[in-house]
């Protein structure tokens, strides 16, 4: 079965490079798409993709683009003898992404190169095509988990983690800004006291904005007294408290929320830090992002119906 030719966007996502990078390689080094149908954009064939894979690998290893292009133009069907000093596996620094697809592997390669443009392009394309929840679960989580796995094994990739986190935050912020939420902010999002991992909470915020649910985000390291004060001041219908690690998952924070005068209808303990057997009665622990969004939507819809009944 002959593989279908690919668009520039599809090739960019597979390789983990920006579309502008593909254009540069085409214009400067002749590594462009070879299939042309009159009236349509040119498409990349499997042979084109094989050459671009070599180009990407070599430039990632520090080989100059001109030299890498010379090697890439060798027949893709023959064994490529890499220039002295270049390795095929990135020195064992590849980010593992498990069974995630080509887009995740491309994103991981872009992260290893600290290629912010390619990272941003890949995330933005996935968000536009698949939405926040699918992008988080199928693309971002595998790559972020792989970076964490490499850090545990080597104490390295701190620079990669910082850049990747910033790009993810920027992408989610863009979704939140373009959200169509209306009405009062009935959902309060907060990290547990001393919890600094905010990306999953930012993913939830973006998913809520995408679904048209207004919310307030308090962010990282919120002391329990400040969280209680925010609840009493704003009277949210639901509060989500994120804990990534066990040391930050003090159930007392949740008990304090249940005891406030303006008790929320729903308190969610989100994140792997929480243990189900330690949660106070009445606290719900969502299993994933999709369930957290569904619960928030249920609370909003319940309040909307109640308001409608009162008005009637």
C-alpha positions as CSV (number, residue, x, y, z in Angstrom):
1,X,0.0,0.0,0.0
2,X,1.5,3.3,-1.1
3,X,1.7,6.0,1.6
4,X,-0.4,9.1,1.0
5,X,1.7,12.3,0.3
6,X,1.7,14.7,3.2
7,X,1.0,18.4,3.5
8,X,3.7,20.8,4.9
9,X,1.7,21.0,8.2
10,X,1.5,17.2,8.6
11,X,5.2,16.8,7.9
12,X,6.0,19.6,10.4
13,X,4.0,17.9,13.1
14,X,5.6,14.5,12.4
15,X,9.1,15.9,12.5
16,X,8.6,18.3,15.3
17,X,9.7,21.4,13.4
18,X,7.9,24.6,12.4
19,X,6.4,24.9,8.9
20,X,8.7,27.9,8.4
21,X,11.7,25.6,9.0
22,X,10.4,23.4,6.2
23,X,10.2,26.4,3.9
24,X,13.7,27.4,4.7
25,X,15.0,23.9,4.0
26,X,13.2,23.9,0.7
27,X,14.3,27.4,-0.4
28,X,17.9,27.2,0.8
29,X,18.8,23.6,0.4
30,X,16.4,22.1,-2.1
31,X,14.7,19.7,0.4
32,X,11.1,20.4,-0.7
33,X,8.1,18.5,-1.7
34,X,8.4,16.6,-5.0
35,X,4.8,15.7,-5.8
36,X,2.9,18.3,-7.7
37,X,-0.7,18.2,-8.9
38,X,-1.8,21.2,-11.0
39,X,-4.0,23.5,-9.0
40,X,-2.9,22.1,-5.7
41,X,-0.2,22.7,-3.2
42,X,2.9,20.5,-3.5
43,X,2.9,17.4,-1.2
44,X,5.8,15.5,0.5
45,X,6.3,11.9,-0.6
46,X,7.7,9.2,1.7
47,X,11.1,9.7,0.0
48,X,10.9,13.5,0.8
49,X,10.0,12.7,4.4
50,X,13.0,10.3,4.7
51,X,15.3,13.0,3.6
52,X,13.8,15.5,6.0
53,X,14.2,13.0,8.9
54,X,17.9,12.8,8.1
55,X,18.1,16.6,8.0
56,X,16.3,17.0,11.3
57,X,18.5,14.4,13.0
58,X,21.7,15.9,11.9
59,X,20.8,19.5,12.6
60,X,19.6,18.4,16.1
61,X,23.1,16.9,16.6
62,X,24.8,20.2,15.8
63,X,25.7,19.6,12.1
64,X,25.4,22.7,10.0
65,X,22.2,22.9,7.9
66,X,24.2,23.0,4.7
67,X,26.2,19.9,5.6
68,X,23.1,18.1,6.9
69,X,21.3,18.9,3.6
70,X,24.2,17.4,1.6
71,X,23.9,14.1,3.6
72,X,20.1,14.1,3.5
73,X,20.2,14.3,-0.3
74,X,21.8,10.9,-0.4
75,X,19.4,8.1,-1.5
76,X,17.1,7.5,1.5
77,X,17.2,3.8,0.7
78,X,20.9,3.6,1.4
79,X,22.6,3.5,4.8
80,X,23.6,7.0,5.8
81,X,27.1,7.5,7.3
82,X,26.7,10.3,9.7
83,X,29.4,13.0,9.9
84,X,32.0,12.5,12.6
85,X,30.7,13.4,16.0
86,X,27.0,13.0,15.1
87,X,25.0,10.2,16.7
88,X,21.7,8.6,15.6
89,X,20.0,8.6,18.9
90,X,20.8,12.1,20.3
91,X,23.2,10.7,22.8
92,X,20.6,8.6,24.5
93,X,18.6,11.8,25.4
94,X,15.4,11.0,23.5
95,X,12.2,11.7,25.5
96,X,10.1,8.6,25.9
97,X,6.4,9.1,25.0
98,X,5.1,5.5,25.3
99,X,2.4,4.6,22.8
100,X,1.7,8.2,21.9
101,X,1.5,9.0,18.2
102,X,3.7,10.8,15.7
103,X,2.6,14.2,16.9
104,X,3.8,13.5,20.4
105,X,7.1,12.1,19.1
106,X,7.6,15.2,17.0
107,X,6.8,17.5,19.9
108,X,9.3,15.6,22.1
109,X,12.0,16.1,19.4
110,X,11.2,19.8,19.2
111,X,11.4,20.1,23.0
112,X,14.8,18.4,23.0
113,X,16.0,21.0,20.4
114,X,14.5,23.8,22.6
115,X,12.6,24.8,19.4
116,X,9.9,27.1,20.9
117,X,8.4,27.9,17.5
118,X,7.9,24.3,16.6
119,X,6.5,23.5,20.1
120,X,4.1,26.3,19.9
121,X,3.0,25.4,16.3
122,X,2.4,21.8,17.3
123,X,0.4,22.6,20.4
124,X,-1.7,25.3,18.6
125,X,-2.5,23.0,15.7
126,X,-3.6,20.2,18.1
127,X,-5.7,22.5,20.2
128,X,-7.5,23.9,17.1
129,X,-8.0,20.4,15.6
130,X,-8.7,18.2,18.7
131,X,-9.6,20.5,21.5
132,X,-8.1,20.9,25.0
133,X,-8.9,17.6,26.5
134,X,-7.7,15.4,23.7
135,X,-4.5,17.6,23.3
136,X,-3.7,17.3,27.0
137,X,-4.3,13.6,27.2
138,X,-2.9,12.4,23.9
139,X,-0.1,15.0,23.2
140,X,1.0,17.0,26.1
141,X,0.8,14.6,29.0
142,X,2.9,11.9,27.3
143,X,5.7,14.4,26.5
144,X,5.6,16.1,29.9
145,X,5.7,12.6,31.6
146,X,8.6,11.6,29.4
147,X,10.6,14.7,30.4
148,X,9.9,13.9,34.0
149,X,11.0,10.4,33.6
150,X,14.3,11.5,32.0
151,X,14.8,14.0,34.8
152,X,14.4,11.2,37.4
153,X,16.9,9.0,35.6
154,X,19.5,11.6,34.8
155,X,18.7,14.8,36.8
156,X,18.8,16.6,33.4
157,X,16.5,18.2,30.9
158,X,15.6,21.0,33.4
159,X,15.9,23.5,30.5
160,X,13.7,21.4,28.3
161,X,11.0,21.1,31.1
162,X,11.1,24.9,31.7
163,X,10.7,25.8,28.0
164,X,8.1,23.1,27.4
165,X,6.0,24.3,30.4
166,X,6.2,27.9,29.3
167,X,5.0,27.0,25.8
168,X,2.1,24.9,27.2
169,X,1.1,27.7,29.5
170,X,1.1,30.2,26.7
171,X,-1.0,28.0,24.5
172,X,-3.6,27.4,27.3
173,X,-3.7,31.1,28.1
174,X,-4.5,31.8,24.4
175,X,-7.4,29.4,24.6
176,X,-8.7,31.0,27.8
177,X,-8.5,34.5,26.3
178,X,-10.5,33.4,23.3
179,X,-13.1,31.5,25.4
180,X,-16.8,32.2,25.0
181,X,-17.7,32.0,28.7
182,X,-20.7,34.0,29.8
183,X,-22.3,34.6,33.2
184,X,-20.7,34.7,36.6
185,X,-17.5,32.7,37.5
186,X,-18.9,29.8,39.5
187,X,-15.8,27.6,39.5
188,X,-12.7,28.4,41.6
189,X,-9.4,26.8,40.7
190,X,-6.5,26.6,43.1
191,X,-3.4,24.6,43.8
192,X,-2.9,23.2,47.3
193,X,-0.8,25.0,49.8
194,X,2.9,24.7,48.6
195,X,1.9,23.0,45.4
196,X,3.8,24.6,42.5
197,X,2.7,22.3,39.6
198,X,0.1,24.4,37.8
199,X,-0.1,23.0,34.2
200,X,-2.9,20.5,34.9
201,X,-4.9,23.2,36.5
202,X,-4.2,25.5,33.5
203,X,-5.4,22.6,31.2
204,X,-8.6,22.5,33.2
205,X,-9.0,26.3,33.0
206,X,-8.5,26.1,29.2
207,X,-11.0,23.2,28.9
208,X,-13.6,25.2,30.9
209,X,-13.1,28.3,28.8
210,X,-13.5,26.1,25.7
211,X,-16.8,24.8,27.1
212,X,-18.0,28.3,27.9
213,X,-17.7,28.0,31.7
214,X,-16.5,31.0,33.6
215,X,-14.0,30.4,36.3
216,X,-11.4,32.1,38.7
217,X,-7.9,30.9,38.8
218,X,-5.8,31.4,42.0
219,X,-2.7,29.5,40.7
220,X,0.1,28.0,42.7
221,X,0.9,27.7,46.4
222,X,-2.4,29.0,47.8
223,X,-2.4,28.9,51.7
224,X,-5.5,27.4,53.1
225,X,-6.5,30.6,54.9
226,X,-6.3,32.5,51.6
227,X,-8.4,29.9,49.8
228,X,-11.1,30.0,52.5
229,X,-11.1,33.8,52.3
230,X,-11.6,33.6,48.5
231,X,-14.4,31.1,48.9
232,X,-16.2,33.3,51.4
233,X,-15.7,36.3,49.3
234,X,-16.9,34.9,45.9
235,X,-19.2,32.1,46.9
236,X,-18.2,29.6,44.1
237,X,-20.5,26.7,43.3
238,X,-17.4,24.4,42.9
239,X,-13.8,24.5,44.1
240,X,-11.0,22.5,42.5
241,X,-7.9,22.0,44.6
242,X,-4.9,20.5,42.7
243,X,-2.2,18.5,44.4
244,X,0.6,16.9,42.3
245,X,2.5,15.3,45.1
246,X,1.7,13.7,48.5
247,X,3.5,16.3,50.6
248,X,1.0,19.0,49.4
249,X,-2.1,16.8,49.7
250,X,-3.2,17.7,53.3
251,X,-6.9,16.7,53.6
252,X,-7.3,19.5,56.2
253,X,-7.4,22.0,53.3
254,X,-10.5,20.2,52.0
255,X,-12.1,20.0,55.4
256,X,-11.6,23.7,55.8
257,X,-13.6,24.3,52.6
258,X,-16.4,22.1,53.8
259,X,-16.7,24.2,57.0
260,X,-16.9,27.7,55.4
261,X,-20.2,29.6,55.8
262,X,-20.6,29.7,52.0
263,X,-19.9,26.1,51.4
264,X,-19.5,25.2,47.8
265,X,-21.9,22.7,46.3
266,X,-18.9,20.6,45.0
267,X,-15.3,20.3,46.2
268,X,-13.0,18.4,43.9
269,X,-9.6,17.0,45.0
270,X,-7.8,16.8,41.7
271,X,-4.3,15.3,41.0
272,X,-2.2,12.3,41.9
273,X,-1.2,13.8,45.3
274,X,-4.6,13.0,46.9
275,X,-5.3,9.6,48.3
276,X,-8.9,8.5,48.0
277,X,-9.0,6.9,51.5
278,X,-8.0,10.1,53.2
279,X,-10.5,12.5,51.6
280,X,-13.2,14.0,53.8
281,X,-16.8,12.8,53.2
282,X,-18.4,14.9,50.4
283,X,-15.2,15.5,48.5
284,X,-15.0,14.1,44.9
285,X,-11.8,13.0,43.3
286,X,-12.1,13.1,39.4
287,X,-10.1,10.5,37.6
288,X,-9.0,12.7,34.7
289,X,-9.4,16.1,33.0
290,X,-12.5,15.0,31.1
291,X,-14.3,14.0,34.3
292,X,-13.4,17.3,36.1
293,X,-14.8,19.3,33.2
294,X,-18.0,17.1,33.2
295,X,-18.5,17.7,36.9
296,X,-18.0,21.4,36.5
297,X,-20.5,21.5,33.6
298,X,-23.0,19.6,35.7
299,X,-22.8,22.1,38.6
300,X,-23.2,25.0,36.2
301,X,-26.2,23.4,34.4
302,X,-27.8,22.6,37.8
303,X,-27.5,26.2,38.9
304,X,-28.8,27.5,35.6
305,X,-31.9,25.2,35.8
306,X,-32.4,26.3,39.4
307,X,-32.2,30.0,38.5
308,X,-34.6,29.4,35.6
309,X,-37.1,27.7,37.9
310,X,-36.9,30.6,40.4
311,X,-37.5,33.1,37.6
312,X,-40.4,31.2,36.4
